[in-house]
Amino acid sequence: MTIPIVDRRGHVAAMTFAAREPSAFRRVAERYEQALQFMAMCFHIHVRRPIEWWTAFC
């Protein structure tokens, strides 16, 4: 399952979730679709932050 992410400036990214068992993943993805989208958005927001922000937590 690939979730496209478009920010306010028009930048585009995507996050893909996958599993060994496609049928099992499909059931989970359908049930938690909004949660997966939220996770993708959070990931995108944090990845765009400067490297200095990440090094403060390492």
PQR file of N, CA, C, O and H, with PARSE charges and radii, in Angstrom:
ATOM      1  N   MET A   1       0.852  -1.156   0.000 -0.4000 1.5000
ATOM      2  CA  MET A   1       0.000   0.000   0.000 -0.0000 2.0000
ATOM      3  C   MET A   1       0.902   1.225   0.000  0.5500 1.7000
ATOM      4  O   MET A   1       1.718   1.397   0.906 -0.5500 1.4000
ATOM      5  N   THR A   2       0.765   2.057  -0.987 -0.4000 1.5000
ATOM      6  CA  THR A   2       1.543   3.292  -1.075 -0.0000 2.0000
ATOM      7  C   THR A   2       0.616   4.474  -0.844  0.5500 1.7000
ATOM      8  O   THR A   2      -0.436   4.597  -1.471 -0.5500 1.4000
ATOM      9  H   THR A   2       0.102   1.917  -1.723  0.4000 1.0000
ATOM     10  N   ILE A   3       1.031   5.337   0.067 -0.4000 1.5000
ATOM     11  CA  ILE A   3       0.243   6.519   0.400 -0.0000 2.0000
ATOM     12  C   ILE A   3       0.971   7.747  -0.129  0.5500 1.7000
ATOM     13  O   ILE A   3       2.071   8.059   0.326 -0.5500 1.4000
ATOM     14  H   ILE A   3       1.885   5.238   0.577  0.4000 1.0000
ATOM     15  N   PRO A   4       0.362   8.453  -1.097 -0.5600 1.5000
ATOM     16  CA  PRO A   4       0.970   9.690  -1.576  0.2800 2.0000
ATOM     17  C   PRO A   4       0.791  10.797  -0.544  0.5500 1.7000
ATOM     18  O   PRO A   4      -0.245  10.884   0.116 -0.5500 1.4000
ATOM     19  N   ILE A   5       1.807  11.637  -0.413 -0.4000 1.5000
ATOM     20  CA  ILE A   5       1.768  12.748   0.542 -0.0000 2.0000
ATOM     21  C   ILE A   5       2.127  14.013  -0.225  0.5500 1.7000
ATOM     22  O   ILE A   5       3.189  14.097  -0.841 -0.5500 1.4000
ATOM     23  H   ILE A   5       2.649  11.566  -0.949  0.4000 1.0000
ATOM     24  N   VAL A   6       1.239  14.990  -0.181 -0.4000 1.5000
ATOM     25  CA  VAL A   6       1.482  16.274  -0.846 -0.0000 2.0000
ATOM     26  C   VAL A   6       1.373  17.359   0.212  0.5500 1.7000
ATOM     27  O   VAL A   6       0.351  17.471   0.888 -0.5500 1.4000
ATOM     28  H   VAL A   6       0.376  14.923   0.320  0.4000 1.0000
ATOM     29  N   ASP A   7       2.441  18.169   0.360 -0.4000 1.5000
ATOM     30  CA  ASP A   7       2.378  19.230   1.363 -0.0000 2.0000
ATOM     31  C   ASP A   7       1.803  20.504   0.759  0.5500 1.7000
ATOM     32  O   ASP A   7       1.454  20.542  -0.421 -0.5500 1.4000
ATOM     33  H   ASP A   7       3.272  18.078  -0.189  0.4000 1.0000
ATOM     34  N   ARG A   8       1.708  21.545   1.579 -0.4000 1.5000
ATOM     35  CA  ARG A   8       1.108  22.807   1.136 -0.0000 2.0000
ATOM     36  C   ARG A   8       1.874  23.483   0.016  0.5500 1.7000
ATOM     37  O   ARG A   8       1.304  24.264  -0.745 -0.5500 1.4000
ATOM     38  H   ARG A   8       1.991  21.514   2.537  0.4000 1.0000
ATOM     39  N   ARG A   9       3.155  23.190  -0.089 -0.4000 1.5000
ATOM     40  CA  ARG A   9       3.974  23.799  -1.137 -0.0000 2.0000
ATOM     41  C   ARG A   9       3.967  22.989  -2.432  0.5500 1.7000
ATOM     42  O   ARG A   9       4.600  23.372  -3.416 -0.5500 1.4000
ATOM     43  H   ARG A   9       3.617  22.556   0.530  0.4000 1.0000
ATOM     44  N   GLY A  10       3.258  21.888  -2.422 -0.4000 1.5000
ATOM     45  CA  GLY A  10       3.178  21.054  -3.616 -0.0000 2.0000
ATOM     46  C   GLY A  10       4.258  19.988  -3.705  0.5500 1.7000
ATOM     47  O   GLY A  10       4.345  19.273  -4.703 -0.5500 1.4000
ATOM     48  H   GLY A  10       2.744  21.577  -1.623  0.4000 1.0000
ATOM     49  N   HIS A  11       5.091  19.876  -2.653 -0.4000 1.5000
ATOM     50  CA  HIS A  11       6.099  18.819  -2.641 -0.0000 2.0000
ATOM     51  C   HIS A  11       5.398  17.476  -2.486  0.5500 1.7000
ATOM     52  O   HIS A  11       4.438  17.343  -1.727 -0.5500 1.4000
ATOM     53  H   HIS A  11       5.020  20.457  -1.842  0.4000 1.0000
ATOM     54  N   VAL A  12       5.888  16.495  -3.211 -0.4000 1.5000
ATOM     55  CA  VAL A  12       5.260  15.184  -3.195 -0.0000 2.0000
ATOM     56  C   VAL A  12       6.217  14.148  -2.626  0.5500 1.7000
ATOM     57  O   VAL A  12       7.404  14.137  -2.952 -0.5500 1.4000
ATOM     58  H   VAL A  12       6.668  16.603  -3.828  0.4000 1.0000
ATOM     59  N   ALA A  13       5.697  13.292  -1.784 -0.4000 1.5000
ATOM     60  CA  ALA A  13       6.441  12.162  -1.239 -0.0000 2.0000
ATOM     61  C   ALA A  13       5.481  10.978  -1.201  0.5500 1.7000
ATOM     62  O   ALA A  13       4.289  11.125  -1.470 -0.5500 1.4000
ATOM     63  H   ALA A  13       4.732  13.300  -1.519  0.4000 1.0000
ATOM     64  N   ALA A  14       6.003   9.824  -0.869 -0.4000 1.5000
ATOM     65  CA  ALA A  14       5.150   8.642  -0.744 -0.0000 2.0000
ATOM     66  C   ALA A  14       5.743   7.724   0.308  0.5500 1.7000
ATOM     67  O   ALA A  14       6.957   7.680   0.505 -0.5500 1.4000
ATOM     68  H   ALA A  14       6.972   9.706  -0.650  0.4000 1.0000
ATOM     69  N   MET A  15       4.876   7.001   0.973 -0.4000 1.5000
ATOM     70  CA  MET A  15       5.318   6.001   1.940 -0.0000 2.0000
ATOM     71  C   MET A  15       4.610   4.704   1.600  0.5500 1.7000
ATOM     72  O   MET A  15       3.405   4.680   1.350 -0.5500 1.4000
ATOM     73  H   MET A  15       3.889   7.037   0.813  0.4000 1.0000
ATOM     74  N   THR A  16       5.379   3.626   1.595 -0.4000 1.5000
ATOM     75  CA  THR A  16       4.825   2.326   1.246 -0.0000 2.0000
ATOM     76  C   THR A  16       4.881   1.389   2.437  0.5500 1.7000
ATOM     77  O   THR A  16       5.901   1.293   3.119 -0.5500 1.4000
ATOM     78  H   THR A  16       6.359   3.645   1.798  0.4000 1.0000
ATOM     79  N   PHE A  17       3.779   0.701   2.679 -0.4000 1.5000
ATOM     80  CA  PHE A  17       3.695  -0.337   3.691 -0.0000 2.0000
ATOM     81  C   PHE A  17       3.534  -1.662   2.946  0.5500 1.7000
ATOM     82  O   PHE A  17       2.786  -1.746   1.971 -0.5500 1.4000
ATOM     83  H   PHE A  17       2.950   0.779   2.124  0.4000 1.0000
ATOM     84  N   ALA A  18       4.237  -2.690   3.406 -0.4000 1.5000
ATOM     85  CA  ALA A  18       4.170  -3.985   2.731 -0.0000 2.0000
ATOM     86  C   ALA A  18       4.260  -5.108   3.754  0.5500 1.7000
ATOM     87  O   ALA A  18       4.627  -4.889   4.908 -0.5500 1.4000
ATOM     88  H   ALA A  18       4.844  -2.621   4.198  0.4000 1.0000
ATOM     89  N   ALA A  19       3.921  -6.309   3.313 -0.4000 1.5000
ATOM     90  CA  ALA A  19       3.992  -7.492   4.169 -0.0000 2.0000
ATOM     91  C   ALA A  19       4.209  -8.725   3.304  0.5500 1.7000
ATOM     92  O   ALA A  19       3.989  -8.695   2.093 -0.5500 1.4000
ATOM     93  H   ALA A  19       3.622  -6.487   2.375  0.4000 1.0000
ATOM     94  N   ARG A  20       4.638  -9.796   3.934 -0.4000 1.5000
ATOM     95  CA  ARG A  20       4.856 -11.060   3.206 -0.0000 2.0000
ATOM     96  C   ARG A  20       3.544 -11.651   2.709  0.5500 1.7000
ATOM     97  O   ARG A  20       3.480 -12.208   1.612 -0.5500 1.4000
ATOM     98  H   ARG A  20       4.816  -9.820   4.917  0.4000 1.0000
ATOM     99  N   GLU A  21       2.518 -11.529   3.506 -0.4000 1.5000
ATOM    100  CA  GLU A  21       1.212 -12.105   3.170 -0.0000 2.0000
ATOM    101  C   GLU A  21       0.274 -10.998   2.686  0.5500 1.7000
ATOM    102  O   GLU A  21      -0.335 -10.307   3.502 -0.5500 1.4000
ATOM    103  H   GLU A  21       2.570 -11.077   4.397  0.4000 1.0000
ATOM    104  N   PRO A  22       0.154 -10.824   1.376 -0.5600 1.5000
ATOM    105  CA  PRO A  22      -0.678  -9.732   0.850  0.2800 2.0000
ATOM    106  C   PRO A  22      -2.127  -9.759   1.343  0.5500 1.7000
ATOM    107  O   PRO A  22      -2.698  -8.708   1.632 -0.5500 1.4000
ATOM    108  N   SER A  23      -2.719 -10.938   1.442 -0.4000 1.5000
ATOM    109  CA  SER A  23      -4.129 -10.989   1.865 -0.0000 2.0000
ATOM    110  C   SER A  23      -4.286 -10.542   3.313  0.5500 1.7000
ATOM    111  O   SER A  23      -5.240  -9.838   3.644 -0.5500 1.4000
ATOM    112  H   SER A  23      -2.255 -11.792   1.208  0.4000 1.0000
ATOM    113  N   ALA A  24      -3.359 -10.943   4.177 -0.4000 1.5000
ATOM    114  CA  ALA A  24      -3.411 -10.523   5.580 -0.0000 2.0000
ATOM    115  C   ALA A  24      -3.180  -9.020   5.688  0.5500 1.7000
ATOM    116  O   ALA A  24      -3.863  -8.336   6.450 -0.5500 1.4000
ATOM    117  H   ALA A  24      -2.583 -11.514   3.909  0.4000 1.0000
ATOM    118  N   PHE A  25      -2.232  -8.517   4.937 -0.4000 1.5000
ATOM    119  CA  PHE A  25      -1.955  -7.078   4.972 -0.0000 2.0000
ATOM    120  C   PHE A  25      -3.157  -6.285   4.470  0.5500 1.7000
ATOM    121  O   PHE A  25      -3.493  -5.240   5.026 -0.5500 1.4000
ATOM    122  H   PHE A  25      -1.677  -9.073   4.318  0.4000 1.0000
ATOM    123  N   ARG A  26      -3.793  -6.776   3.435 -0.4000 1.5000
ATOM    124  CA  ARG A  26      -4.947  -6.075   2.874 -0.0000 2.0000
ATOM    125  C   ARG A  26      -6.042  -5.908   3.935  0.5500 1.7000
ATOM    126  O   ARG A  26      -6.656  -4.845   4.032 -0.5500 1.4000
ATOM    127  H   ARG A  26      -3.520  -7.625   2.983  0.4000 1.0000
ATOM    128  N   ARG A  27      -6.284  -6.949   4.721 -0.4000 1.5000
ATOM    129  CA  ARG A  27      -7.302  -6.858   5.776 -0.0000 2.0000
ATOM    130  C   ARG A  27      -6.911  -5.807   6.818  0.5500 1.7000
ATOM    131  O   ARG A  27      -7.739  -4.998   7.237 -0.5500 1.4000
ATOM    132  H   ARG A  27      -5.786  -7.812   4.642  0.4000 1.0000
ATOM    133  N   VAL A  28      -5.654  -5.830   7.226 -0.4000 1.5000
ATOM    134  CA  VAL A  28      -5.181  -4.859   8.218 -0.0000 2.0000
ATOM    135  C   VAL A  28      -5.228  -3.449   7.642  0.5500 1.7000
ATOM    136  O   VAL A  28      -5.667  -2.516   8.314 -0.5500 1.4000
ATOM    137  H   VAL A  28      -4.982  -6.487   6.885  0.4000 1.0000
ATOM    138  N   ALA A  29      -4.780  -3.293   6.406 -0.4000 1.5000
ATOM    139  CA  ALA A  29      -4.757  -1.968   5.767 -0.0000 2.0000
ATOM    140  C   ALA A  29      -6.164  -1.390   5.644  0.5500 1.7000
ATOM    141  O   ALA A  29      -6.365  -0.192   5.841 -0.5500 1.4000
ATOM    142  H   ALA A  29      -4.424  -4.051   5.859  0.4000 1.0000
ATOM    143  N   GLU A  30      -7.127  -2.234   5.322 -0.4000 1.5000
ATOM    144  CA  GLU A  30      -8.496  -1.741   5.217 -0.0000 2.0000
ATOM    145  C   GLU A  30      -9.024  -1.307   6.584  0.5500 1.7000
ATOM    146  O   GLU A  30      -9.736  -0.309   6.698 -0.5500 1.4000
ATOM    147  H   GLU A  30      -6.963  -3.208   5.162  0.4000 1.0000
ATOM    148  N   ARG A  31      -8.672  -2.056   7.603 -0.4000 1.5000
ATOM    149  CA  ARG A  31      -9.162  -1.735   8.944 -0.0000 2.0000
ATOM    150  C   ARG A  31      -8.498  -0.479   9.517  0.5500 1.7000
ATOM    151  O   ARG A  31      -9.144   0.316  10.199 -0.5500 1.4000
ATOM    152  H   ARG A  31      -8.094  -2.866   7.511  0.4000 1.0000
ATOM    153  N   TYR A  32      -7.201  -0.309   9.233 -0.4000 1.5000
ATOM    154  CA  TYR A  32      -6.441   0.795   9.829 -0.0000 2.0000
ATOM    155  C   TYR A  32      -5.970   1.813   8.790  0.5500 1.7000
ATOM    156  O   TYR A  32      -4.921   2.435   8.960 -0.5500 1.4000
ATOM    157  H   TYR A  32      -6.676  -0.955   8.679  0.4000 1.0000
ATOM    158  N   GLU A  33      -6.725   1.980   7.741 -0.4000 1.5000
ATOM    159  CA  GLU A  33      -6.335   2.869   6.647 -0.0000 2.0000
ATOM    160  C   GLU A  33      -6.010   4.285   7.136  0.5500 1.7000
ATOM    161  O   GLU A  33      -4.989   4.849   6.744 -0.5500 1.4000
ATOM    162  H   GLU A  33      -7.577   1.475   7.603  0.4000 1.0000
ATOM    163  N   GLN A  34      -6.849   4.854   7.971 -0.4000 1.5000
ATOM    164  CA  GLN A  34      -6.614   6.218   8.445 -0.0000 2.0000
ATOM    165  C   GLN A  34      -5.378   6.294   9.328  0.5500 1.7000
ATOM    166  O   GLN A  34      -4.647   7.283   9.279 -0.5500 1.4000
ATOM    167  H   GLN A  34      -7.678   4.396   8.289  0.4000 1.0000
ATOM    168  N   ALA A  35      -5.132   5.276  10.127 -0.4000 1.5000
ATOM    169  CA  ALA A  35      -3.938   5.261  10.975 -0.0000 2.0000
ATOM    170  C   ALA A  35      -2.674   5.188  10.124  0.5500 1.7000
ATOM    171  O   ALA A  35      -1.683   5.852  10.429 -0.5500 1.4000
ATOM    172  H   ALA A  35      -5.725   4.471  10.167  0.4000 1.0000
ATOM    173  N   LEU A  36      -2.702   4.393   9.069 -0.4000 1.5000
ATOM    174  CA  LEU A  36      -1.541   4.297   8.178 -0.0000 2.0000
ATOM    175  C   LEU A  36      -1.286   5.628   7.480  0.5500 1.7000
ATOM    176  O   LEU A  36      -0.135   6.035   7.318 -0.5500 1.4000
ATOM    177  H   LEU A  36      -3.507   3.854   8.822  0.4000 1.0000
ATOM    178  N   GLN A  37      -2.348   6.305   7.067 -0.4000 1.5000
ATOM    179  CA  GLN A  37      -2.189   7.621   6.447 -0.0000 2.0000
ATOM    180  C   GLN A  37      -1.595   8.613   7.442  0.5500 1.7000
ATOM    181  O   GLN A  37      -0.719   9.402   7.086 -0.5500 1.4000
ATOM    182  H   GLN A  37      -3.283   5.975   7.198  0.4000 1.0000
ATOM    183  N   PHE A  38      -2.064   8.575   8.679 -0.4000 1.5000
ATOM    184  CA  PHE A  38      -1.537   9.457   9.716 -0.0000 2.0000
ATOM    185  C   PHE A  38      -0.052   9.174   9.959  0.5500 1.7000
ATOM    186  O   PHE A  38       0.742  10.107  10.081 -0.5500 1.4000
ATOM    187  H   PHE A  38      -2.775   7.934   8.968  0.4000 1.0000
ATOM    188  N   MET A  39       0.325   7.900  10.029 -0.4000 1.5000
ATOM    189  CA  MET A  39       1.729   7.530  10.223 -0.0000 2.0000
ATOM    190  C   MET A  39       2.593   8.059   9.070  0.5500 1.7000
ATOM    191  O   MET A  39       3.696   8.558   9.293 -0.5500 1.4000
ATOM    192  H   MET A  39      -0.320   7.143   9.930  0.4000 1.0000
ATOM    193  N   ALA A  40       2.090   7.947   7.857 -0.4000 1.5000
ATOM    194  CA  ALA A  40       2.832   8.439   6.700 -0.0000 2.0000
ATOM    195  C   ALA A  40       3.025   9.946   6.777  0.5500 1.7000
ATOM    196  O   ALA A  40       4.111  10.447   6.483 -0.5500 1.4000
ATOM    197  H   ALA A  40       1.194   7.541   7.676  0.4000 1.0000
ATOM    198  N   MET A  41       1.988  10.673   7.167 -0.4000 1.5000
ATOM    199  CA  MET A  41       2.100  12.129   7.282 -0.0000 2.0000
ATOM    200  C   MET A  41       3.097  12.517   8.374  0.5500 1.7000
ATOM    201  O   MET A  41       3.912  13.417   8.172 -0.5500 1.4000
ATOM    202  H   MET A  41       1.106  10.266   7.406  0.4000 1.0000
ATOM    203  N   CYS A  42       3.041  11.850   9.525 -0.4000 1.5000
ATOM    204  CA  CYS A  42       3.986  12.143  10.609 -0.0000 2.0000
ATOM    205  C   CYS A  42       5.410  11.884  10.167  0.5500 1.7000
ATOM    206  O   CYS A  42       6.301  12.691  10.433 -0.5500 1.4000
ATOM    207  H   CYS A  42       2.379  11.118   9.689  0.4000 1.0000
ATOM    208  N   PHE A  43       5.634  10.770   9.497 -0.4000 1.5000
ATOM    209  CA  PHE A  43       6.963  10.442   8.996 -0.0000 2.0000
ATOM    210  C   PHE A  43       7.460  11.524   8.052  0.5500 1.7000
ATOM    211  O   PHE A  43       8.602  11.970   8.157 -0.5500 1.4000
ATOM    212  H   PHE A  43       4.911  10.114   9.281  0.4000 1.0000
ATOM    213  N   HIS A  44       6.609  11.941   7.140 -0.4000 1.5000
ATOM    214  CA  HIS A  44       6.982  12.961   6.157 -0.0000 2.0000
ATOM    215  C   HIS A  44       7.345  14.274   6.848  0.5500 1.7000
ATOM    216  O   HIS A  44       8.332  14.913   6.481 -0.5500 1.4000
ATOM    217  H   HIS A  44       5.681  11.579   7.055  0.4000 1.0000
ATOM    218  N   ILE A  45       6.562  14.680   7.836 -0.4000 1.5000
ATOM    219  CA  ILE A  45       6.830  15.931   8.560 -0.0000 2.0000
ATOM    220  C   ILE A  45       8.190  15.870   9.244  0.5500 1.7000
ATOM    221  O   ILE A  45       8.961  16.827   9.175 -0.5500 1.4000
ATOM    222  H   ILE A  45       5.760  14.161   8.134  0.4000 1.0000
ATOM    223  N   HIS A  46       8.486  14.763   9.897 -0.4000 1.5000
ATOM    224  CA  HIS A  46       9.739  14.649  10.640 -0.0000 2.0000
ATOM    225  C   HIS A  46      10.953  14.489   9.733  0.5500 1.7000
ATOM    226  O   HIS A  46      12.040  14.955  10.074 -0.5500 1.4000
ATOM    227  H   HIS A  46       7.859  13.986   9.953  0.4000 1.0000
ATOM    228  N   VAL A  47      10.791  13.851   8.603 -0.4000 1.5000
ATOM    229  CA  VAL A  47      11.917  13.685   7.679 -0.0000 2.0000
ATOM    230  C   VAL A  47      12.324  15.020   7.071  0.5500 1.7000
ATOM    231  O   VAL A  47      13.498  15.231   6.766 -0.5500 1.4000
ATOM    232  H   VAL A  47       9.908  13.472   8.326  0.4000 1.0000
ATOM    233  N   ARG A  48      11.375  15.911   6.895 -0.4000 1.5000
ATOM    234  CA  ARG A  48      11.680  17.205   6.289 -0.0000 2.0000
ATOM    235  C   ARG A  48      12.384  18.156   7.250  0.5500 1.7000
ATOM    236  O   ARG A  48      12.900  19.189   6.824 -0.5500 1.4000
ATOM    237  H   ARG A  48      10.422  15.740   7.142  0.4000 1.0000
ATOM    238  N   ARG A  49      12.414  17.826   8.534 -0.4000 1.5000
ATOM    239  CA  ARG A  49      13.091  18.703   9.499 -0.0000 2.0000
ATOM    240  C   ARG A  49      14.597  18.635   9.300  0.5500 1.7000
ATOM    241  O   ARG A  49      15.116  17.642   8.791 -0.5500 1.4000
ATOM    242  H   ARG A  49      11.995  16.987   8.881  0.4000 1.0000
ATOM    243  N   PRO A  50      15.292  19.679   9.696 -0.5600 1.5000
ATOM    244  CA  PRO A  50      16.752  19.711   9.524  0.2800 2.0000
ATOM    245  C   PRO A  50      17.453  18.583  10.284  0.5500 1.7000
ATOM    246  O   PRO A  50      16.953  18.090  11.295 -0.5500 1.4000
ATOM    247  N   ILE A  51      18.597  18.195   9.782 -0.4000 1.5000
ATOM    248  CA  ILE A  51      19.401  17.134  10.391 -0.0000 2.0000
ATOM    249  C   ILE A  51      19.729  17.483  11.846  0.5500 1.7000
ATOM    250  O   ILE A  51      19.784  16.582  12.683 -0.5500 1.4000
ATOM    251  H   ILE A  51      19.002  18.595   8.960  0.4000 1.0000
ATOM    252  N   GLU A  52      19.946  18.750  12.170 -0.4000 1.5000
ATOM    253  CA  GLU A  52      20.275  19.146  13.518 -0.0000 2.0000
ATOM    254  C   GLU A  52      19.197  18.713  14.504  0.5500 1.7000
ATOM    255  O   GLU A  52      19.501  18.343  15.638 -0.5500 1.4000
ATOM    256  H   GLU A  52      19.901  19.482  11.490  0.4000 1.0000
ATOM    257  N   TRP A  53      17.942  18.760  14.075 -0.4000 1.5000
ATOM    258  CA  TRP A  53      16.846  18.357  14.934 -0.0000 2.0000
ATOM    259  C   TRP A  53      16.986  16.886  15.309  0.5500 1.7000
ATOM    260  O   TRP A  53      16.750  16.509  16.457 -0.5500 1.4000
ATOM    261  H   TRP A  53      17.695  19.062  13.154  0.4000 1.0000
ATOM    262  N   TRP A  54      17.373  16.052  14.335 -0.4000 1.5000
ATOM    263  CA  TRP A  54      17.496  14.615  14.592 -0.0000 2.0000
ATOM    264  C   TRP A  54      18.675  14.321  15.509  0.5500 1.7000
ATOM    265  O   TRP A  54      18.581  13.450  16.374 -0.5500 1.4000
ATOM    266  H   TRP A  54      17.565  16.359  13.403  0.4000 1.0000
ATOM    267  N   THR A  55      19.773  15.025  15.336 -0.4000 1.5000
ATOM    268  CA  THR A  55      20.955  14.716  16.114 -0.0000 2.0000
ATOM    269  C   THR A  55      20.761  15.039  17.603  0.5500 1.7000
ATOM    270  O   THR A  55      21.472  14.486  18.441 -0.5500 1.4000
ATOM    271  H   THR A  55      19.850  15.733  14.633  0.4000 1.0000
ATOM    272  N   ALA A  56      19.830  15.906  17.940 -0.4000 1.5000
ATOM    273  CA  ALA A  56      19.550  16.224  19.332 -0.0000 2.0000
ATOM    274  C   ALA A  56      18.975  15.024  20.080  0.5500 1.7000
ATOM    275  O   ALA A  56      19.070  14.953  21.306 -0.5500 1.4000
ATOM    276  H   ALA A  56      19.252  16.355  17.259  0.4000 1.0000
ATOM    277  N   PHE A  57      18.384  14.091  19.356 -0.4000 1.5000
ATOM    278  CA  PHE A  57      17.760  12.924  19.989 -0.0000 2.0000
ATOM    279  C   PHE A  57      18.608  11.651  19.880  0.5500 1.7000
ATOM    280  O   PHE A  57      18.220  10.606  20.403 -0.5500 1.4000
ATOM    281  H   PHE A  57      18.307  14.149  18.361  0.4000 1.0000
ATOM    282  N   CYS A  58      19.719  11.729  19.230 -0.4000 1.5000
ATOM    283  CA  CYS A  58      20.558  10.526  19.055 -0.0000 2.0000
ATOM    284  C   CYS A  58      21.543  10.367  20.193  0.5500 1.7000
ATOM    285  O   CYS A  58      22.322   9.414  20.206 -0.5500 1.4000
ATOM    286  H   CYS A  58      20.034  12.578  18.806  0.4000 1.0000
TER
END
